[in-house]
């Protein structure tokens, strides 16, 4: 009888749930070194009225869109027995979510123990937060591994609480890493190995973030909250874009229109996002320019000394972050290029990758850290209603 019951239960579950397709789009990013490609001449995707035009391979994104609406298959290859997770300490938390450092036993057929990061919800989370977490899981499932994107390793969805099992990134948030590096008070501006950060390290950080974002955009994902606090860094100085799961309803259209208010990353947002609630790959590019400024200033808060309301008004009126005095014009030009008021004039992430790669190929220090002016930048701890 037990065998018959189990068989019936299995058949009913199979009937209820469809297998999620695990097709992947994208692949390795190939850069074409075209010397004619200048700051004002590029042939990447164009935007119209701040709304991003569809990619050429629409079929891929239609498939991805269908995949996003599929129910979670609780018997798929991602499922991991939750009793094989051992929880240690909290790595980070927000209003509704937490990320824990955990130990997983025999994860993905790997013998022994693996250190992982597990994302879950707090008890006070509502149905919307639960839906957001499931959407983040579905987004991550459809991606092939990329060195500059945080990788999903497994999940536990057969009962509450839901767990997303992700790779553990040793050095944590890039923002904190940059701020902590100031305490050393010593910067070796050479191209060789050094225990301290170099100009080349910092330029490499933004180059890697651009590569990760290029990969996400190729897969139809709009981040909406790109900032140094949402990039993780490894012991080996590899940067990985994280927290990009909000793209649940943008896969097909490539445009997201915010319907609800809340804590907003105002200092990282493009004018069309601030005033029209429109988010696209090109608004992510704006945020990337702000992230570049964060890296150059070792984790400073953008628009120092201004309130959120002042930032919104001044950005609308054409004000842009000044060039840090220890940053060379070539690097600042890329930031400024990302901040064009007209979204269609901003570069694609592929072009950002190419422009930064060209800087890395030279022997020039574009960030002169020995001239870093500690007195000129500071970090605000908190502002009501604003995500810092």
N, C-alpha and C positions, 0 to 999 in steps of 0.2 A: 504493500500500500504506500509506504514512504517513497518508494521509487516512482510510482505512478503520480503521486502528489507533486513531487519535485519536477517531474517532466511537464505536468500541466502548468505549474507555476512558471517554469522557464518559457513555455510556449506562449503563455499570456503576456509575459514581459516582453518577449520578442515581438509580439504583435503590436504592443503599445508603442514601442520605441523603434525608430528607424536608425540605421547605422549612419553616423555622420561621415560625410565624404571627407577624405583627407588629401585632397588635391592641393598642391602648392603652386603658387605663381611666383614669378621673380626668378632669382638665381643670382649668380655672381654679377657684380656690377663692373662693367667694362668701361673705362674712361678713354675717351678719344682725345688725344692731345692735338687740338687744333689751334695753332698760334694766332689764327685770325679771330678767335673768339675773345672779344673784349668785354669790358664792363657794360657797354651799351648795346652789344651785338650778341644775341643768343637766340637759339631756335627751339627752345624748350616749349612745353605746353603753355598755352596762353589762357588768361582768365577773361571773363566778360562780366562787367558789373559785379566784380568781386566774387563771382561764382565760378568755380573751377570747371573747365571743359572736360568731358569724358576722355579717358585714356583711349589709345588706339585699340588696345585689346579688350574691348568691352565685354567679350564673352567670358574672359577670366573673372571679371568683377561681378558679372551676373551670377556666375557659379558661386563666387564667394558670398554674394548677397543671399542666395538660396541656402547656403550652408549656415549663415548666421541665423536664419529663421528656423533651422532644424532643432528639434528637441535634443536635450542631452541624452546620449546613449550611455546608460549606466554600466554597460558591460563592455565598453570600448577599451582600447589598449592603454588609455591614459589612467584608468582607474587603479588606485593603489589602496591596499588594506590599511585602514587608519590605525589599527593596533600596532603596525610596524613603524609608527612615528613616535618619537620621544621628544617632548617639548622642553625647551630650556628657558631662554629669556626673550623678552620683547625687543625687536630691532627697531620698531617704529610703530606709531599709531596715529590715527586721525580721529574725527568725530565718531565714525561708525566702524572703522576697520582697524585691524592689527596685523603686523607682520612679525612672526616668531622665528627664532633660530631653532632648528630641530635636527634630530638625527633620524635618518631613514635606514631601515634594514633591508638589504637586497633590493634596492631601487633600480628598476630597468635592467634586471638580470645582472646587476653588478654585485659581486660578492662582498659581504661585510657591510660596514656602515658608511653612510654619506651624510655630510653636513648640508642641509638645505634651508631655504627660507619658505615659510608657510604663511600664506595670506588668508585671513578669515575675517568674519564680521563679529562685532561686539553684540552683546545681548540686546542693546537698545536699537539695533538696526531695524529698519522697516522693510516692507516688501520692495520698495524702489531700490534700496541699497542691495538687497538680495539679488534683484534682477540685474543690477549693474555688475555685481560680482560674477554672475553666470555669463553675462555678455563678455566680460573681460576674459573669462575662461574660453569661450567660443572663439574670440578673436585670436588668442594665443595658440589654440589648437590648430588653426589653419595655417600657421606660419612655419616654414622650415627654419631650422636654427641659423642664426646670423651672429657673427662675433660681436656686433655692436648693438644687439638687442637682447634684453633679459629673456632667458629661455624657460619655457614651461617643461617640467619634468614629470608631472603627474597630477592627479586630483583625487579628492574623496567627495563624491556627490550622492552616495546612496542614502544618506540621511543627514540631518543637521548635526553640527554645523558643517557647512561646505568648506573644504580646504583646497587652495591652489598651491601646489608644490612647485617651487621655482628654484633655479640655481642660486646658491648663496654667493654673494659678491662681497669679498673680504673687507674692502676699505669703506664700504657704505656709500653715502651720498656724496656726489662730487662737490656740492656746495660746502658741506662740512669739511671735506678733505682740503679744499682750497683755503678755507678760513683757518683751519688748524695749521696749515703750512706756514702761515705768517709768524707763528710763535717761534719758529726756528731762527727768524731774524738773520737768515743767511741764505743767499742765493748764488749759485754757481752758474754764471751765464755762458758756460761752455757747451759744446755739442757732445762732449764725452759723457760717460756714466757719472752720475753724481747722486748722493743721498738726498740732495735738495732738488726742488723743482727747477727746471730750466725753461728758457723761452721755447725751445723745441718741444718740451713736454706739453706746455700749455697750447701751443699751436696744434699739436697732435691730438689733444683732447677734443678740440672743436672739430677737427677733421673727422675724427671717429664718430662723433655725434652726428655730423652731417651724413656720414655713410649709413648709420643706423636709421636716420630719418628718411633717407633716400629709399632704403629697403621698405620701410613701412609705407611710404607714399606710393611706391610701385604696387604694393598690395592693397591700395585703396583705403589706407588707414589715416585718419586725421587725429593727431594727438590731443590738441586743445589745451594742454597744460605743460608745454615744453619749457623747462627751466632747469637750472643746475641741481635743484633739490630732487628732480625726477630723473636724474642720470646717476648710475652707480659706477664705481670704479674698483678694479681689481688690484691685487698686490703688484701685478705686472703692468700697471698703468693702462689697462684696457677699459674703455668707457662703454657702458651699455645703457641704452635708452630703456626706461621702465615706465610703468603706470600709463599705458596707452590704451586701456580697455574701454574707454568711453566711446569708441567709434562704432557702437552697435548699430546705429541707423544711418550710417553715411556710406556704407560700402558701395551701394548702387549709385547714389547721386554725387558723391564726393563733396557734398556740402552739408553742414550741420547748422540748424537754426535753434539756438538755445530757447527753450520754452519756459524755464524756471530760473528764478534768481537764487543767489546764495553767495558764499564766499568766492570771490573771483580773483584770479591772478592779474589784476589790473595793470601792473607795471610790465607785464609780458605780453599784453594783448594789443593786436592791431586795431586801427581806428574802426574798421568795418565790424570787428568783433565787439568793441566797446559800445558802438552807437547803433548798429543794425543787427546785433546778435548773429552775425554770419561768420562761420568758421570754415576754413578750407585749408588745403595744403599751403596756400600762399600766406594765410594767417599764421600757420606753423613756421613758415620761413621768417616772418617778422619776429616771432618768439625766439627763433634760433639766433637772430642778430642780437637780441637782448642777452641770450645765454653767452654769446661770444664776449660781450662786455663784462658779464659776470666773471668769466674765466680770466680775462685780462686783468681785472681788478681784484683777483683772488677772493671771489665770493661776496663782493659788496652788494648792497641792495640798490637796484636801479633807481635813478632819479633821486639821489640823496637830498634830504632836506625838504622834499615836496610831499604834500599830502596826496592821497589817492585822487581826490577831486581836482587838485592842481594838475596832476599828471594827465588826467583825462582831457582837461581843457587845453593844456599846452600841446599835447600830442595832436589833438584835432586841429590846432592852429598852426601846426608845422614844426613845433619844437622837437629836436632829437637829442639824444644823449651826446654830450661832448666827447671828443677824442681824449682818452686818458693821456696825460703828458708822457708816460713811459711806453706808449703804444705807437708803433710806426704807422704812417699814413696808409701803406699797402693793406694792412690788416683792417684798419678802421674803415677803409673804402668798402670792404666786403660787408661789414656791419651796416653801413649806411645804405648800401645797395638793397639790403633786406628790408629797410624801413621806408621804401617808397610809398607815398600815400596811395598811389594807384597799384592795386594788388597785381595787375597783369604785368607791371614793369619790374616786379621783384624777380630774383633768380629762382630757378628750380633748385631742389636739393642736389640734383646731379651736377648742376653748375657750381654750387657751393663746394662740393667735393673737389671738383676740378681746380677751382681757383685756390683752394687751400692746399691741395696737393702740389701745385706749382710753387707755393711759398715754402713748403717743407723741402722741396728739392734744392732750394738755394742754401747757402751757408750764412744767411743773414739772421740776426736775432730781431724778430719783429716785436718782441715784448722785452724791454730793457729793465729787467727786474732790479738791478742795482739802483735804478732811479725810481723805484716804486714809492710813491708818496703816501705813507701811512696816514698822514694827517688829513688827506683829501677825501678819504672814503670811510664810511662807517656802516654799521648794520643795525637796522631797526629791529627790535625784538618782536613787537606786535603792533598791529593797527586793527581796530575793530572792523569786522566785516571784510577784511582784505587778506588774501593768501600771500604770505611772504616767504 
